[in-house]
Amino acid sequence: MLSGAVALPLIGIARNVLGTAERSRWPPQGDAIAPSGAQRAVAEFADAQRGPRDVGLDYARTTASTIEPWAEGPEFYPRIMADVTAATSSIHILMFGWKPGAVGSPLATLLHQKLADGVEVRILVDSFGSRPYGLSQEMFTALAAAGAQIVVNDLLPPDRRGAYPRARPDWSMQNFGRSDHRKLYVIDGVVMWTGGAGIEDHFGNGEFHDVMVRLTGDVVRQAQAVFLTSFGSHSIPLPRELDLYFVEPEGSGATPVALTQVVPGGFVTATEAARELVDTAAERLDIMNPYLTDSDIIGRIIRAAKRDVTVRIVVSEKSNNFLATAALRSHYADLIGVGVEIWEVPGTVVHAKLIVSDDRVMFGTLNLDAWALYRNFELAVVADGPDVVAQFQARIFEPDIARSERGVAPTGSVARAVSALAGRLAYFL
């Protein structure tokens, strides 16, 4: 048996990694950060020298001028590259997965050119998703040598703090087990991109089916605050003069939006917003997600169908995560039994994270599993309006459903047993 001296630290580590704490912070209250206050919020954050788990700031509801969803890497990567090419002042990238290859290397090459042109480049990458001390080391060290400021979120110890590649080890393990799963580009303070795709070949060659969304308008100043607070939380000084990064848009926009996050330790506005979308659906609820395993969310979907909401779920026929797929299939009978349509897309891994609830849509990095809903760093935008929703329906949901087959509950004793076991393990998946 383990001695108490060994068991107690292990219990503490397990609780830190597997905990699902939450503090209710949704909807945004009157003191939430508006776009006009985003610059001041960053300055105060920097002065306080806060850490990664302090980036859970409340952002007020605001507006976007344009919202453009693009499905598949051949559609969104060239547009992202065009925005980066057009940058004149700053390029900020927060990325879970960025590796050298047909997609990642050309972007790195372009950033070398922008640095030579005098454009500031800041990058925050996740150690697990991007391998900056392994597979991607040459790419990132070359960028750092060219003048890019880079910090790394470390999933495993040591938790390095400061500028890559000379960051100093921090053995406090505050972020142990916590991936930074967010994907965010903020360019010149006027354009942002977010969605589910990393900067990796499988998003560009058809292996993974994903969506990235381009936004302009007032919300970009809040996205800039998300990036800069997150970047600065890794013990790297932020510029004292921030005016360059917070550009008041020519038009604030007319589409209502809300910027939400999950930050380990209980800040779960994205989770709360996702629940609200499911719970308030009156006519339609369309969900696309690669890892729909959380029993609470599935229960809410079932209750929506029982309210006579038309519910459609779009997933992969064959996922990259066998256990997550099996866990969802353990609920197929209950879902189908109340009228939920389950559509399985063949030939690709559905990796997009979308919820359409009547005339509202959520998009970003939020998977519907325990890791994303409670434990990792996540980012999602909620947008209101029939015109915005119509784009997501026309470009993504309708084409995907048209090429899909209806999902059916597992048959056979082995398949049912595997699904049932995976369903019981959902808290760990």
Protein Blocks (a to p, Z undefined) as FASTA:
>chain_A
ZZfklmmmmmmmmmmmmpccdcdfbdcdfkbccfklmmmmmmmmmmnopafklmmccddd
dddfbdcddehjklmmmmmmmmmmmpckbccdddfbdcedjklmmmmmmmmmmmmnopac
dddddfklnopmlmmmmmmmmmmmnopacddddfbdcddedjdfkbccdfklmmgoiacf
bdcddehhlaccddjbdcdfklmnomaccdddddedjklmmmmmmmmmmmmmnopacdfb
lklmmccdfbgbjadcddddddehiiafkmmmmmmmmmmpmkbccdddfblcbfklmmmm
mmmmmnopacdddddfbdcblklmmmmmmmmmmmmmnopacdddehiacfbdcddehjac
cedjbccbfklmmmmccdddddedjklmmmmmmmmmmmmmmmpccddddehjklmmmmmm
mmmmmmmZZ
